[in-house]
Amino acid sequence: MQNVKKIVLAYSGGLDTSAIIPWLKENYGCEVVAFAADVGQGDEELEGLHDKAIASGASECHIVDLKEEFVSEYIFPTITTGAVYEGEYLLGTSMARPVIAKAQVEIARKVGADALCHGCTGKGNDQVRFESTFAALAPDLTVIAPWREWDMVSREDLLAYLAERNIPTTASATKIYSRDANAWHISHEGGELEDPWQEPTKQVWTMTVDPEDAPDTPERVTLSFDEGKLTHVDGEALSPYQALVKLNTIAAAHGVGRIDIVENRLVGMKSRGCYETPGGTVLLKAYKALETMVLDKAALKYREQIGLEFSHVMYDGRWFTALNDALLAGAASFAQKVTGDIVVKLYKGQATVTQRRSPNSLYSEDFATFGADDVYDQKHAEGFIRLFSLSSRIAALKNQG
C-alpha cells in the first residue's frame, strides 16, 4: 500500500463506508478522518453519524452544512443553462458531487491529510465525478478507491467483515434499492428496476405522492425571478434553499417530478433509474417559460445549445473546468433578462405554466393579435418569404434546367 499517514473519507454511514474505515486502517496503517456533507438529504440520514463514524474507527468526523451553497452555487446556475440530461434527467445526483468533493478537499487541507478516499464503485459515474474534482483542486493528494482494490464483492462480504471486528451496523443482507437523496431530488436504483420491463412498484417512490392519489383539486404556485434567480415563492421572500424546500413540499403533494428512465452512464453501460424531483421540475418549467418571454429566437436557440452541452459537462463531473466556466458565463448573460413572475398549476403529477409576465417581455399583443392592428403590414411578409426561401428557389430552378 502507498505510504499515506492521514486519509479523509467521504462518509455516509452506510454499509460501504462503515467497512471502509477499518479496512483503510488495516491496509494503510493510517489515521482516518470521516467527512459527511449535509446537502439536504434529511436529518434522519445524519442523526448519530458522528458517533457511528467514531465507533467504526475514525479519529474525527466532520459534518459540514452545504445546503445553501449547494442550491445557490450549483443548482441555480445549472437551472440558468436549462440543462436536462438525455431529455429527462434533472441531474440531481451529479449536481451534488462537486460541492461535496470540494468540501472534502477543504477538510483534508484543514486536518493535514495526504490522501482522499471515496466509497464509489468501479461501475458508476460518481467515481469519475469525485476524482475529477480531486484532480482539479488537489492533484497532490493520493486518491484511494477501496472498491477498486479490495476483494469483497457483496453486501454479505461487507457484513461479515464488520461482524468479525465487532463493528455495529444497521445494514442487513437484503437491500432492495440503492437510493441517493439531497435537497434537489432522490434517486432509486436496484431491485425490480434492474428489469426494464418491470413497472416500478409503489414502494420505489418515497418523496412524492402517487399521482393517482394526489388531490382532485389543482394548486397554483407563483415563482418570482430577478435576473435569473428565484427570489419569492407565492410572494414570500426566501433563500435559495428555503425556496426549494417549499417547492418540494408543494409539488410532492401533487405527485409532480417522477421520471423512470434508462440512461447512458459515463463508463459505457446503461442503467435504469427512477428519480423524484418535485420542486426542481416546477422551478425548471417556470424558468424556461420566463425565458421564452424575454429571449429572442436566436438567443433562445443558443441558450438551448448551452443547456445540451452543459448537461453532459455536469453529468460527466467536469464542473471545475474551463468549459464549465464558459458555459455558465454564457448562461448568466442570458439570465440577466430573466426577471418576472410565473404561475404553475400542479395537478395529478403534472406541472403546467398558466400565467407569465415580465418587465423585459418581448411579447407584444399589438403585433401578435389575430384581430385588427395598426403596426403590422401583412403584405411585407411576401418579400420576407421570397428572400428567406431564395436558396431553395435557386436550387429548384437549377434542377429544372
N, C-alpha and C positions, 0 to 999 in steps of 0.2 A: 504494500500500500504506500501511497505517496506520503511524504513527510509533512503532515499538517498538524497544527497544535490546537486550533480552535475553529469549530465549524458552526455557522449559523444555518439552522434548518428551517425551511418554510413548513410550519407545523399546523395541522388542522385538528389533531386529537383523534383522528380516525385510526383504523387498524394499521394502515400502511405506515404512517408517520410515527405511531406508537412503537412499532417494531424497528423503525429506522434508528431511533435514538440509541437503544442498546447495541444495535448492530454497528453503528459508527464507532461507539466507544470500544467495542471489542476488536474491530478490524482496523481502526485507525489509531487506537490508543490515545484519543484526544478528548478535549472538553467539547461538549455540545450545548449550544445555546439555542433554545426554541424561540421562534418568531411567528406570531399569528397576526393576521390582518383582519380588522373589522371593516368589511366593505358592505355592511348592511345585510349579512346573511341571517341575522336574528340572534337574540340573546341566548336562546336555548343551545345554540352551537358553541357559544363562547363560555357558557357557565361552567365553572370548575376546570377550565382549560389550563390555567396556571398550575394548579395542584397536580393535575394529571401529567403534565409535562415533567414536573419535578419528580413525580413517582416513577416515571419511565426512565429517569436518569439524567435529565437535562440539568445543567448547573444554574440556568436562568431561563425565564420565559417572559418575553416582551410582547404585549398585546397592544397594537397600535391602531388608533381610531383613524381610519382613512375615508370615512363615509362621504364627508363634504368634498374632500379633494377628488375622490373617485367620480362623483357626479358632476362637479363643476369643471374639472380639468381634463376628464377623459370622455364621459358620456355626452355632455353638452357639446363639446367640439365635434364629436362624431356625428351628432344629430345635424349639425350645420352642413356636413358633407352629404347627407342623405344616404349614407352607406347602408346597404342591406345585402348580406352575403347570399349569393345564388338565389336571389329573388324573394327570400322569405326570412332568413335568419337575421335577427337584430343584434347579433354579435355580443350577447350578454357575457359569456364566459371569457371571450378573448379581450373584451374591454377592461376587465378587472386585472388581467395578468401584468401589464406594465406598471401599474401603480403598486401592486403587491411586490413585484420583483425589485422595483426601485427602493421601496421602503426596506426590503431585506438587505440590500446593499448598504443602505444608510445605517442599519443596526450593526452590520458587520464592521463598518468603519468605526462606529461608536465603541464597540467592545474589543476592537483589535483582532478580529478574526482573520484568518488567512485562507478560509475556504467557505464556499456556499453549497447548500445541498437542497434538493427538492425531491418530492415523492412521486413525480410523474413517471408513467410507464414509458417503455420504448415504442409503444404503438400510437401514442396520441400526439395532439398538436401542442399541448402545454409544455412539453419538454423544450420545444423549439422557442416558444414564447418566453419562457423563463431564461433560457440560456442566451437568447439573442439580447435580452436586456442586460444580463450579466456581462456579455461581451462588450456592449456599448458603454456601460458605466463602470465596470470593474474588471477589465481584462487581466489584471494582475492576480486576481483571486482564483484559486483552484475550484473547479465545479465537480461535485460528486452527485451521481445519479444511481442510487442503490439498485433500482430495478434493472439497470444495465450491467450490474456487477454480481449481485448475489445469486444463489442457486435456488431460492424459494420461488415457486411458481403459482401458488394458490392461496386462498384465504385460510385453508386448513394448515398450510405450512406456516403462515404468519401466526396463527393462533397457537400452534404447538410451540413455536419459538418463544412467544411471550409466556406461555404456561410453564415452560422449562425454567424460566427465570423469575417466576412468581411476580410478573408484572401485570397488574389488573387491567382489564379491558371490558368494555360493554359490548363489544362486537361479538357476532356469532358466526357460525359457519355458513349460515344461509343469509345471503344479502341479495334481495330481489333486484333492486335498482341501484345504479350509480347516479347520485344527484350532485349538482353544484348550484349553490344559491348565493345571490348578492342583492344589492338594492335594486338592480335593474331587472333581474329575472331568476328563474330556476330552471335547470335542465334535468332531463331524465333519460338515462340510457340503461340497457340491460334488460333482463327478464324477458317477457314476451316480445319486447320491442326489437329483439335481435332477429325476429322473423318479420320481414316487411309485409307479409300477407296477413299478419295478426293485427286486428284492430286494438288500440290501447284500451285496457280496462279502466274502470273508474278509479282504481287505486293508484294509477300512474300520476294523476293530476293532484297537486297539493296546494296550489296557490289561488286558483280561480274556481268559481262556481261552474258546474256543468251548465253550458248554455241552455240546455233543455229545462233546467231547474231554475234558471235566472228569472228575475221579476218580469211579470207580464206588462209592466208599465215602463216605458223608456225613461232614462235620466239624461239630462243635458249638463255638460260641464263647459265652462268658459276658460280658455287659456289666453293669457296676455303676454306678448313678447315685446322686448325692447332691444333692437339691434341684434336679433338672433338669440337672445337669452330669455328664457321663461322667467317672468317676474311675479306673476299672480295666477292663482287658480281660484275661480269663482270670486274674483275681486279681493282675495286675501294675499297680501304680500308674504312670500315665503322664500327661504333659502333654496338653492337647487335641490339639496337632499330632501328637505321637508316637502317641497312641491312634488317630488317623485313619490314619496311615501303616500301623500294624499291621493295622487292619481292612481297609484297601485290599489289603494283601498276602494276607491270609487269604481274603477274599471273591473277589478277582480270580482266584485259582487254581481256583475253582469256577464261574466264568462268571457270577457274580452282578452285577446292576446295569446290564444293557444295555436300552436302550429305543430305539425307532425311531418318531418322531412327526412329524406336520405341525402346526406351531404358528402362532398369530397373533402376528406381530410388532407392536410398538407403532406403527410407522409405517404400518400398514394392510395390508401384504401378508402372505401366508402363506409359510412356509419349511419345508423338510423337513430334519430333523437326526437324527443318531444320537448318543446320549450313553452314556458309561460312567461309572457312579458306584457302584463296588462297596462300599466301606466306608460311604458315605453311605446306601445302600439298607439295609444291616444296621442302622446307627445309627438311622435313622428308624423302621424296623419295631420295633426294641426300645423306643424311646422311646414310641411310640404304644401298644404293648402294656402298658407300665407305667402309662401314663395311664389305660387302661381299668380298671386295678385300683384307682386312688386317687381318680378324679374321679367324682362322681355324674352322673346323666343330664343334668341342666340345665347343669352346669359343662362337661361334655364337649361338649355341643351348642354352647355359646358359644365354647369354645376352637376348635372346628371353623370357626365363623364368622370368628374372628380369622385362622385359617390361610388361608381362602379370600381374604379381603381383603388379607392380608399378601403372598400370592403375587403379586398384581398390584402392590403397592407396591414389592416387591423387583424384579420383572421390569421395571417401568417406570422404575427409577432414582430412586425417591423416598425414599432412606434418610434423608437429612438434612432431614426434615420433621416437623411436629408430629404428623401422623397416624402416622408410623412410631414415634415415641416412645410414643404412646398404646397402639398395638397391642402393642409389645414389653413395656410395663409390665403390660398385662393378661395376656400370656402368662407373664411372670415370676411373677406372683401365683399362677397355677395351678401353675407349675413347682416351687414350694416343697413341694408334696406328692409330687413325682416322685422318690422315693427307693426303691431296691431293686435286685434282680438279675433279669436276663432271659437266657434261653438261646435262641440262634438256631441252627437246623440249616441248613447250607449243602449243597446238592446239585443238581448239573446246572442251574445258573442260577437256582435258587430259594432264597429265604431265608425260613424258616418258624419262627415262635416256638413253642417246645415247652414251656418252663417259665418260670414267673414267680412272684416273691414280693416283698412289700414290707411294712415295718412300718406303713405307712399304708393298707394294703389295706382296702377296703370290702367285699370278698368274704367271706361267711360260709357255711361248709359247713353250719352248723346250720340256716340259713334256706334254702339252695339245694338241699339234698339231695332226692333222689327217694325216699329211704327215710322211715321214721317219724321225726317230730320233735316236740319239745315247745314250740316257740317260735312256730309259725305256725298260726293257726286259719283253715283254708281257707274256712270259712263267711263270714268277713269280706269275702271278695272280691266277694260278691254285691252288697253295698251300695256298694262302691267302683265297680263297673262301672255300677251304676244311676245314680250321680251323674256318673260320667265321661261317660256317653253321654246325659245328660239333655237336652241341647240337640237332639240328633238325635231323641229320643223326642218332644219338644215339637213339632218341625217336622213329624214324620210324623203326629202327631195332628191338627195344624192342616190338613194336606193332606187327611187323611181326612174332615175335617169339611166 
